[in-house]
Amino acid sequence: MPTFLRISRIAPALALTLAALASTAHGAEAADGFKVFSGEPRLLVAHGYSTSFHWWAFLQRKIDRLRAGDRKIEVNLVAKGGTPIAKWIDVNTGEPLTPWSQRVTSALSMKRDRPAVVLAQQSLQWVFGAREVGIVDSKDTERIGKGADAIEKYVRLLRRDGADHVFVAMHIYKQPMEPVVGNERLALAEAVARGSVKVHAGPDVWEPTSKLWPKAFAEDKLHPNSIGAEVMAQLWFETLLKHDGLEVPAWSRQEMEIAIQREPLALGTDRNLFGRLLETWNILPGAQAPWRKH
């Protein structure tokens, strides 16, 4: 089947998936009255690792368009390659490891008088021992419970360091490590259902990216390309809007559908290309642009 025909069939299906996720996301409604899109300043901190290097900027662009360029909502990235939850914290004690102290604590201190909202896109790799070991299925209650414990400790530490609200999503589709990566969502559902920590369920990024593999992935077929970044940004955008009881603007879904049909940008291999996007979207000041020579 020609690529353009295959992708044109995927896009509507993905839109339906996003709509279903937005309507059924567990814990999506704010019980305490907090609104992300209140018109007041907000700091959104995207926390993850290499699969989160780009979508945060696509999300900032969407929020800026929604607010007609009035950037009272700032999206920042805190990420380091190869660092899922078990590389940020000691999953047994819940204490921070070196990357956390170097990056997360300082990022949350930047909130000043703004509420800080963490958008965590994480994984349970290494929580159960070797990286490839994970939750086998819905009957694997021991590992589901241990995964939920790790998520709870992670959220508690975020809140201890200044996060006012925390949304957690799990890993995107990872073909060599399925089904255990997809099954991480069972641990998140358990952590949210327990209610022992204040956490909102983020979007299900696994299901849509599994339907777009390998189209939405870079040449390594593991990390997202510009299509993957656009899809993840849309998922997070819809989750935040749903939290506030707001409708999703049609233009945002159209942006995603157009991106799916186009050839992807090589964001992971061309650092200058992503830098130019940041400059175009007025996210990174020109004087600090990494592709410029000083």
C-alpha positions as a Markdown table, in Angstrom:
| # | Residue | x | y | z |
|---|---|---|---|---|
| 1 | Met | 0.0 | 0.0 | 0.0 |
| 2 | Pro | 1.4 | 3.5 | -0.9 |
| 3 | Thr | 2.6 | 5.4 | 2.2 |
| 4 | Phe | 0.3 | 8.3 | 1.7 |
| 5 | Leu | -2.7 | 5.9 | 1.7 |
| 6 | Arg | -1.6 | 4.0 | 4.7 |
| 7 | Ile | -1.0 | 7.2 | 6.7 |
| 8 | Ser | -4.3 | 8.8 | 5.6 |
| 9 | Arg | -6.0 | 5.8 | 7.2 |
| 10 | Ile | -4.0 | 6.0 | 10.4 |
| 11 | Ala | -4.6 | 9.7 | 11.1 |
| 12 | Pro | -8.4 | 9.4 | 11.6 |
| 13 | Ala | -8.0 | 6.3 | 13.8 |
| 14 | Leu | -5.4 | 8.2 | 15.9 |
| 15 | Ala | -7.8 | 11.1 | 16.3 |
| 16 | Leu | -10.4 | 8.7 | 17.6 |
| 17 | Thr | -7.9 | 7.3 | 20.0 |
| 18 | Leu | -7.0 | 10.7 | 21.3 |
| 19 | Ala | -10.7 | 11.6 | 21.8 |
| 20 | Ala | -11.2 | 8.4 | 23.7 |
| 21 | Leu | -8.2 | 9.0 | 25.9 |
| 22 | Ala | -9.3 | 12.5 | 26.6 |
| 23 | Ser | -12.8 | 11.4 | 27.7 |
| 24 | Thr | -11.7 | 8.5 | 29.9 |
| 25 | Ala | -8.4 | 9.6 | 31.4 |
| 26 | His | -8.4 | 8.5 | 35.0 |
| 27 | Gly | -8.0 | 11.4 | 37.4 |
| 28 | Ala | -8.3 | 14.0 | 34.7 |
| 29 | Glu | -10.7 | 16.3 | 36.4 |
| 30 | Ala | -9.2 | 18.6 | 39.0 |
| 31 | Ala | -10.7 | 18.0 | 42.4 |
| 32 | Asp | -9.1 | 21.0 | 44.1 |
| 33 | Gly | -10.2 | 23.6 | 41.5 |
| 34 | Phe | -6.7 | 24.2 | 40.1 |
| 35 | Lys | -6.7 | 25.3 | 36.5 |
| 36 | Val | -3.7 | 25.1 | 34.1 |
| 37 | Phe | -5.3 | 27.6 | 31.7 |
| 38 | Ser | -6.5 | 30.1 | 34.4 |
| 39 | Gly | -4.9 | 33.2 | 32.8 |
| 40 | Glu | -2.4 | 33.2 | 35.7 |
| 41 | Pro | 1.4 | 32.4 | 35.3 |
| 42 | Arg | 2.2 | 28.7 | 35.3 |
| 43 | Leu | 5.4 | 26.7 | 35.0 |
| 44 | Leu | 5.1 | 23.4 | 33.2 |
| 45 | Val | 8.1 | 21.1 | 33.6 |
| 46 | Ala | 8.3 | 18.2 | 31.1 |
| 47 | His | 10.4 | 15.5 | 32.9 |
| 48 | Gly | 11.7 | 12.4 | 31.1 |
| 49 | Tyr | 14.6 | 11.3 | 29.1 |
| 50 | Ser | 15.6 | 11.0 | 25.4 |
| 51 | Thr | 12.0 | 10.3 | 24.2 |
| 52 | Ser | 11.0 | 13.7 | 25.6 |
| 53 | Phe | 13.7 | 15.8 | 24.0 |
| 54 | His | 11.4 | 17.6 | 21.6 |
| 55 | Trp | 7.6 | 17.3 | 22.3 |
| 56 | Trp | 7.8 | 19.9 | 25.1 |
| 57 | Ala | 8.5 | 22.6 | 22.5 |
| 58 | Phe | 5.7 | 21.5 | 20.3 |
| 59 | Leu | 3.4 | 21.7 | 23.3 |
| 60 | Gln | 4.7 | 25.2 | 24.1 |
| 61 | Arg | 3.8 | 26.2 | 20.5 |
| 62 | Lys | 0.3 | 24.9 | 20.9 |
| 63 | Ile | -0.2 | 26.7 | 24.2 |
| 64 | Asp | 1.1 | 29.9 | 22.7 |
| 65 | Arg | -1.4 | 29.7 | 19.8 |
| 66 | Leu | -4.2 | 29.0 | 22.2 |
| 67 | Arg | -3.3 | 32.0 | 24.2 |
| 68 | Ala | -2.6 | 34.2 | 21.2 |
| 69 | Gly | 1.0 | 34.5 | 22.0 |
| 70 | Asp | 0.5 | 35.6 | 25.6 |
| 71 | Arg | 3.1 | 33.4 | 27.3 |
| 72 | Lys | 1.9 | 33.2 | 30.9 |
| 73 | Ile | 2.4 | 29.4 | 30.6 |
| 74 | Glu | 6.0 | 28.5 | 30.2 |
| 75 | Val | 7.1 | 25.0 | 29.3 |
| 76 | Asn | 10.6 | 23.9 | 30.3 |
| 77 | Leu | 12.4 | 20.6 | 29.8 |
| 78 | Val | 14.3 | 18.5 | 32.4 |
| 79 | Ala | 15.6 | 15.4 | 30.7 |
| 80 | Lys | 18.7 | 13.3 | 30.4 |
| 81 | Gly | 19.2 | 10.4 | 28.0 |
| 82 | Gly | 18.9 | 6.9 | 29.5 |
| 83 | Thr | 17.3 | 8.0 | 32.7 |
| 84 | Pro | 13.8 | 6.5 | 33.4 |
| 85 | Ile | 12.6 | 6.6 | 37.0 |
| 86 | Ala | 15.1 | 4.1 | 38.4 |
| 87 | Lys | 17.9 | 6.3 | 37.2 |
| 88 | Trp | 16.5 | 9.5 | 38.8 |
| 89 | Ile | 15.7 | 8.0 | 42.2 |
| 90 | Asp | 16.6 | 5.0 | 44.3 |
| 91 | Val | 13.4 | 3.0 | 43.9 |
| 92 | Asn | 13.9 | 1.2 | 47.2 |
| 93 | Thr | 14.4 | 4.3 | 49.4 |
| 94 | Gly | 12.8 | 6.9 | 47.3 |
| 95 | Glu | 15.8 | 9.2 | 47.7 |
| 96 | Pro | 17.1 | 11.2 | 44.7 |
| 97 | Leu | 20.1 | 10.1 | 42.7 |
| 98 | Thr | 22.7 | 12.5 | 41.2 |
| 99 | Pro | 20.8 | 13.5 | 38.0 |
| 100 | Trp | 17.9 | 14.5 | 40.2 |
| 101 | Ser | 19.9 | 16.8 | 42.4 |
| 102 | Gln | 21.7 | 18.3 | 39.4 |
| 103 | Arg | 18.6 | 19.0 | 37.3 |
| 104 | Val | 15.2 | 18.5 | 38.8 |
| 105 | Thr | 15.6 | 20.4 | 42.1 |
| 106 | Ser | 17.0 | 23.4 | 40.3 |
| 107 | Ala | 14.3 | 23.3 | 37.6 |
| 108 | Leu | 11.5 | 23.4 | 40.2 |
| 109 | Ser | 13.2 | 26.2 | 42.1 |
| 110 | Met | 12.6 | 28.3 | 39.0 |
| 111 | Lys | 8.9 | 28.4 | 39.6 |
| 112 | Arg | 9.2 | 31.5 | 41.9 |
| 113 | Asp | 5.7 | 32.6 | 42.7 |
| 114 | Arg | 4.1 | 30.4 | 40.0 |
| 115 | Pro | 2.5 | 27.0 | 40.5 |
| 116 | Ala | 4.8 | 24.3 | 39.1 |
| 117 | Val | 3.1 | 21.5 | 37.1 |
| 118 | Val | 5.3 | 18.5 | 36.2 |
| 119 | Leu | 4.4 | 16.6 | 33.0 |
| 120 | Ala | 6.3 | 13.4 | 33.5 |
| 121 | Gln | 6.7 | 11.0 | 30.7 |
| 122 | Gln | 8.5 | 8.1 | 32.3 |
| 123 | Ser | 9.3 | 4.4 | 32.3 |
| 124 | Leu | 9.8 | 1.5 | 34.7 |
| 125 | Gln | 12.9 | 0.1 | 33.0 |
| 126 | Trp | 15.4 | -1.1 | 35.6 |
| 127 | Val | 12.8 | -1.0 | 38.4 |
| 128 | Phe | 12.5 | -4.8 | 38.4 |
| 129 | Gly | 16.2 | -5.5 | 38.0 |
| 130 | Ala | 17.5 | -5.9 | 34.4 |
| 131 | Arg | 16.3 | -3.4 | 31.9 |
| 132 | Glu | 14.3 | -5.9 | 29.8 |
| 133 | Val | 12.5 | -7.3 | 32.9 |
| 134 | Gly | 9.0 | -5.9 | 33.3 |
| 135 | Ile | 5.3 | -6.5 | 33.8 |
| 136 | Val | 4.2 | -9.6 | 31.9 |
| 137 | Asp | 0.5 | -9.0 | 31.9 |
| 138 | Ser | -2.5 | -7.9 | 34.0 |
| 139 | Lys | -2.1 | -10.9 | 36.2 |
| 140 | Asp | 1.5 | -9.9 | 37.2 |
| 141 | Thr | 0.3 | -8.3 | 40.4 |
| 142 | Glu | 3.6 | -8.4 | 42.1 |
| 143 | Arg | 5.4 | -6.3 | 39.5 |
| 144 | Ile | 2.4 | -4.1 | 39.0 |
| 145 | Gly | 2.5 | -3.3 | 42.7 |
| 146 | Lys | 6.2 | -2.7 | 42.7 |
| 147 | Gly | 5.9 | -0.4 | 39.7 |
| 148 | Ala | 3.1 | 1.5 | 41.4 |
| 149 | Asp | 5.4 | 1.9 | 44.5 |
| 150 | Ala | 8.2 | 3.3 | 42.3 |
| 151 | Ile | 5.8 | 5.8 | 40.7 |
| 152 | Glu | 4.5 | 6.9 | 44.1 |
| 153 | Lys | 8.0 | 7.5 | 45.4 |
| 154 | Tyr | 8.8 | 9.4 | 42.3 |
| 155 | Val | 5.8 | 11.7 | 42.7 |
| 156 | Arg | 6.4 | 12.2 | 46.4 |
| 157 | Leu | 9.9 | 13.4 | 45.6 |
| 158 | Leu | 8.7 | 15.8 | 42.9 |
| 159 | Arg | 6.2 | 17.3 | 45.3 |
| 160 | Arg | 8.8 | 17.5 | 48.1 |
| 161 | Asp | 11.0 | 19.5 | 45.7 |
| 162 | Gly | 8.2 | 22.0 | 44.9 |
| 163 | Ala | 5.9 | 20.5 | 42.3 |
| 164 | Asp | 2.4 | 21.7 | 43.0 |
| 165 | His | 0.8 | 19.2 | 40.6 |
| 166 | Val | 2.1 | 16.1 | 38.8 |
| 167 | Phe | 0.8 | 14.4 | 35.7 |
| 168 | Val | 2.4 | 11.1 | 34.9 |
| 169 | Ala | 2.4 | 9.2 | 31.6 |
| 170 | Met | 4.4 | 6.1 | 30.8 |
| 171 | His | 6.6 | 5.2 | 27.9 |
| 172 | Ile | 5.9 | 5.4 | 24.2 |
| 173 | Tyr | 5.8 | 2.2 | 22.1 |
| 174 | Lys | 9.2 | 0.4 | 22.2 |
| 175 | Gln | 9.2 | -2.5 | 19.8 |
| 176 | Pro | 12.1 | -4.5 | 21.1 |
| 177 | Met | 10.7 | -4.4 | 24.7 |
| 178 | Glu | 7.1 | -5.2 | 24.2 |
| 179 | Pro | 4.8 | -6.1 | 25.8 |
| 180 | Val | 6.5 | -5.1 | 29.1 |
| 181 | Val | 6.8 | -1.4 | 28.2 |
| 182 | Gly | 3.2 | -1.2 | 27.2 |
| 183 | Asn | 2.2 | -3.0 | 30.4 |
| 184 | Glu | 3.8 | -0.2 | 32.5 |
| 185 | Arg | 0.5 | 1.5 | 32.1 |
| 186 | Leu | -1.0 | -1.1 | 34.5 |
| 187 | Ala | 1.4 | 0.2 | 37.3 |
| 188 | Leu | 0.4 | 3.8 | 36.6 |
| 189 | Ala | -3.3 | 2.9 | 36.8 |
| 190 | Glu | -2.6 | 1.1 | 40.1 |
| 191 | Ala | -0.8 | 4.1 | 41.5 |
| 192 | Val | -3.6 | 6.5 | 40.6 |
| 193 | Ala | -6.3 | 4.2 | 41.9 |
| 194 | Arg | -4.5 | 3.9 | 45.3 |
| 195 | Gly | -4.9 | 7.6 | 45.9 |
| 196 | Ser | -2.1 | 7.7 | 48.4 |
| 197 | Val | -0.2 | 10.4 | 46.4 |
| 198 | Lys | -1.7 | 13.4 | 44.6 |
| 199 | Val | -1.1 | 12.5 | 41.0 |
| 200 | His | -3.0 | 12.9 | 37.7 |
| 201 | Ala | -2.9 | 10.3 | 35.0 |
| 202 | Gly | -1.2 | 11.7 | 31.9 |
| 203 | Pro | -2.1 | 10.7 | 28.4 |
| 204 | Asp | -1.6 | 7.2 | 27.1 |
| 205 | Val | 1.2 | 7.8 | 24.7 |
| 206 | Trp | 1.9 | 4.1 | 24.0 |
| 207 | Glu | -1.3 | 3.3 | 22.1 |
| 208 | Pro | -1.1 | 6.1 | 19.5 |
| 209 | Thr | 2.7 | 5.7 | 18.9 |
| 210 | Ser | 2.2 | 1.9 | 18.6 |
| 211 | Lys | -0.2 | 2.6 | 15.7 |
| 212 | Leu | 2.4 | 4.9 | 14.1 |
| 213 | Trp | 5.4 | 2.7 | 14.4 |
| 214 | Pro | 7.8 | 3.1 | 12.6 |
| 215 | Lys | 6.4 | 6.2 | 10.7 |
| 216 | Ala | 6.6 | 8.4 | 13.9 |
| 217 | Phe | 10.1 | 7.2 | 14.9 |
| 218 | Ala | 13.6 | 8.1 | 13.9 |
| 219 | Glu | 15.9 | 5.8 | 11.9 |
| 220 | Asp | 16.7 | 3.8 | 15.1 |
| 221 | Lys | 12.9 | 3.0 | 15.4 |
| 222 | Leu | 13.1 | 3.8 | 19.1 |
| 223 | His | 13.1 | 7.5 | 19.5 |
| 224 | Pro | 10.4 | 9.8 | 18.1 |
| 225 | Asn | 10.9 | 12.0 | 15.1 |
| 226 | Ser | 8.9 | 15.2 | 14.4 |
| 227 | Ile | 5.7 | 13.2 | 13.9 |
| 228 | Gly | 6.1 | 11.5 | 17.2 |
| 229 | Ala | 6.8 | 14.8 | 18.9 |
| 230 | Glu | 3.7 | 16.4 | 17.4 |
| 231 | Val | 1.5 | 13.4 | 18.4 |
| 232 | Met | 2.8 | 13.5 | 22.0 |
| 233 | Ala | 2.4 | 17.2 | 22.3 |
| 234 | Gln | -1.2 | 16.8 | 21.1 |
| 235 | Leu | -1.8 | 14.1 | 23.7 |
| 236 | Trp | -0.5 | 16.3 | 26.5 |
| 237 | Phe | -2.4 | 19.4 | 25.2 |
| 238 | Glu | -5.6 | 17.5 | 25.2 |
| 239 | Thr | -5.0 | 16.1 | 28.7 |
| 240 | Leu | -4.4 | 19.5 | 30.1 |
| 241 | Leu | -7.4 | 21.0 | 28.4 |
| 242 | Lys | -9.6 | 18.1 | 29.6 |
| 243 | His | -8.3 | 18.7 | 33.2 |
| 244 | Asp | -9.6 | 22.2 | 33.0 |
| 245 | Gly | -12.9 | 21.2 | 31.4 |
| 246 | Leu | -12.0 | 22.9 | 28.1 |
| 247 | Glu | -12.7 | 21.8 | 24.5 |
| 248 | Val | -9.8 | 20.9 | 22.2 |
| 249 | Pro | -9.5 | 23.4 | 19.4 |
| 250 | Ala | -9.9 | 21.8 | 15.9 |
| 251 | Trp | -6.7 | 23.5 | 14.6 |
| 252 | Ser | -4.6 | 21.5 | 17.1 |
| 253 | Arg | -5.8 | 18.1 | 15.8 |
| 254 | Gln | -5.4 | 19.4 | 12.2 |
| 255 | Glu | -1.8 | 20.2 | 13.0 |
| 256 | Met | -1.2 | 16.7 | 14.1 |
| 257 | Glu | -3.0 | 15.1 | 11.1 |
| 258 | Ile | -1.0 | 17.3 | 8.7 |
| 259 | Ala | 2.3 | 16.3 | 10.5 |
| 260 | Ile | 1.4 | 12.6 | 10.2 |
| 261 | Gln | 0.9 | 12.9 | 6.4 |
| 262 | Arg | 4.2 | 14.8 | 5.8 |
| 263 | Glu | 7.7 | 13.5 | 5.7 |
| 264 | Pro | 9.2 | 13.7 | 9.3 |
| 265 | Leu | 11.9 | 16.1 | 10.3 |
| 266 | Ala | 15.2 | 14.5 | 11.5 |
| 267 | Leu | 15.2 | 16.3 | 14.9 |
| 268 | Gly | 17.3 | 13.7 | 16.6 |
| 269 | Thr | 20.2 | 13.8 | 14.0 |
| 270 | Asp | 20.1 | 17.5 | 13.1 |
| 271 | Arg | 20.5 | 19.6 | 16.2 |
| 272 | Asn | 20.6 | 22.8 | 14.3 |
| 273 | Leu | 17.2 | 22.0 | 12.7 |
| 274 | Phe | 15.5 | 21.7 | 16.2 |
| 275 | Gly | 17.3 | 24.9 | 17.2 |
| 276 | Arg | 15.9 | 26.8 | 14.3 |
| 277 | Leu | 12.4 | 25.6 | 15.2 |
| 278 | Leu | 12.9 | 26.9 | 18.8 |
| 279 | Glu | 14.0 | 30.2 | 17.4 |
| 280 | Thr | 11.0 | 30.4 | 15.0 |
| 281 | Trp | 8.6 | 29.6 | 17.9 |
| 282 | Asn | 10.4 | 32.2 | 20.1 |
| 283 | Ile | 11.2 | 29.5 | 22.7 |
| 284 | Leu | 15.0 | 29.8 | 22.8 |
| 285 | Pro | 16.4 | 33.4 | 22.7 |
| 286 | Gly | 18.5 | 33.9 | 19.5 |
| 287 | Ala | 21.6 | 34.8 | 21.4 |
| 288 | Gln | 21.6 | 31.4 | 23.1 |
| 289 | Ala | 20.7 | 29.3 | 20.1 |
| 290 | Pro | 23.1 | 26.3 | 20.0 |
| 291 | Trp | 23.5 | 26.3 | 16.3 |
| 292 | Arg | 25.0 | 29.8 | 16.3 |
| 293 | Lys | 28.8 | 30.3 | 16.5 |
| 294 | His | 30.0 | 32.9 | 19.0 |
